[in-house]
Structures are given as C-alpha cells and as structure tokens.
Amino acid sequence: MNGPPVLPSFGPGPWAAVEKLMAAGGRSEGGATFPIDRTRALLFSSMHPSGYLKRVK
C-alpha cells in the first residue's frame, strides 16, 4: 500500500514515512515521540488497522 494515493513514479508514500519513523524508535527530528496508540480503535473494524500515532512531547 505504498503507491496509492500517489503515483508510483512519485516516490515513497505516506506509509513509508511511518515505517521510517517507527524504525527510528518513534522519535522525530524535532524530539517529539510518536508511539502507536491502539486504544482508539474502539471497533473491531478500522481504517487504521495498525493504530494511530500519538504525539508525546
């Protein structure tokens, strides 16, 4: 799911950016951390199956 909604020739999509952030331990260049918050998935079906990113200062 790296291509949509961008064209394949455009380069990496938003999911690639999330994977890069998680590979860095969820820490951004600005110093904030973004752990995955799975508590927001109240239903068994979600548009965000991997959870949401929660910003922690």
C-alpha positions as CSV (number, residue, x, y, z in Angstrom):
1,M,0.0,0.0,0.0
2,N,2.9,2.3,-0.7
3,G,1.7,3.5,-4.1
4,P,-1.9,4.9,-3.6
5,P,-2.8,7.7,-3.4
6,V,0.4,8.8,-5.1
7,L,1.8,7.7,-8.4
8,P,4.5,5.0,-8.3
9,S,6.9,7.4,-10.1
10,F,6.4,10.0,-7.3
11,G,8.4,8.0,-4.8
12,P,7.7,6.6,-1.4
13,G,4.2,7.2,0.0
14,P,2.9,8.0,3.5
15,W,3.2,4.5,4.8
16,A,6.9,4.5,4.0
17,A,7.3,7.7,6.1
18,V,5.5,5.9,9.1
19,E,7.8,2.9,8.7
20,K,10.9,5.2,8.7
21,L,9.6,7.0,11.9
22,M,8.9,3.7,13.7
23,A,12.4,2.4,12.7
24,A,13.8,5.4,14.4
25,G,12.0,4.4,17.6
26,G,9.1,6.7,17.0
27,R,11.2,9.8,17.6
28,S,11.0,12.7,15.2
29,E,13.8,15.1,14.2
30,G,12.2,17.7,16.4
31,G,12.5,15.5,19.5
32,A,8.8,14.5,19.9
33,T,7.9,10.8,20.2
34,F,5.1,9.2,18.3
35,P,4.1,5.8,19.9
36,I,1.4,3.8,18.2
37,D,-1.9,4.2,20.1
38,R,-4.2,1.2,19.6
39,T,-6.7,2.2,22.2
40,R,-8.5,4.5,19.7
41,A,-9.6,1.5,17.7
42,L,-12.9,1.0,19.5
43,L,-14.4,-1.2,16.9
44,F,-13.1,-4.4,15.5
45,S,-13.0,-2.9,12.1
46,S,-10.9,0.2,11.4
47,M,-9.5,2.2,8.6
48,H,-6.2,2.3,10.6
49,P,-5.5,-1.4,11.5
50,S,-2.0,-0.6,12.8
51,G,-3.3,2.1,15.2
52,Y,-2.9,5.8,15.4
53,L,0.2,7.8,16.0
54,K,0.0,9.7,19.3
55,R,2.3,12.7,19.8
56,V,4.1,12.8,23.1
57,K,6.3,15.8,23.9
